[in-house]
């Protein structure tokens, strides 16, 4: 089940978010969230959704404007799924819910700025769901081990 997050979800959300940050291969963030920072961060989004199975949070997404003013109709999102349940299409459900929610909120385009080229599972999912790759930015992402990998921006009209 995908639903809007609530404050009682924060600790599980932070655990999942920090797992992806710590992996160092997908999110640009380098600092982990604590409870205070997590409350502020997730509340600052246009929308934060969670995936719940049997009362436990197993994934989440954040949705917010990608830019301001004349480009404020383009949104951006990030997705995090617990390593305990990866491969069960939870990410796909999060993306599909995000597409619907973005349109409901009045956004016209969903753009991903920095999909790491080696993140083939995410890239295949986005392409299967109708996203278009905009090109490749050489060395645009510094991996946790310090080497640089290409990033592939994607977009899809809502």
C-alpha positions, 0 to 999 in steps of 0.5 A: 500500500502506498500512502502519504507519510505520517510522523509515526513513520519517521523512524522507519523512513529515516532508516531506509533513507539513510541506508541508501545514503550510506550505500553511496551509489544513488543519492547525492546526499552524504549526511545521514538524517536524524529524527529532527532533520528527518522531520524537517526534510520530509515535511518540506517536500511537496509530497512524501509517500511511503510503501507499507507492508503488514504495518511496516514501512518498506519504501518511500519517495519525496516529490518537490519542484525541480526548479522555481518560477517559469520552470516550477511546473517541473517536479523531481523525485527520489525513491528509497526501498529497504534492502530487505524487500528489493526486487519485489516491485515496490520501487515501481509502485512508488514511481507509479504513485509519484506520477499520479501525485505529481499530476494531481499537484499540478506538475507537468513534467517529472525530471530526474537530474542524476540517475547514476549510469550503473544503476541499471535496475532504476534505468530499466524501470524508468524506461519501461514506464515511459521516461526518456533519457536526456543524455549523459553527463560524464563523471557527474556523480562521485561514488562513495569510494571516490571514483566518478560515474556518469549520470543520465537525466530522465524526464516524463510528461505527466 
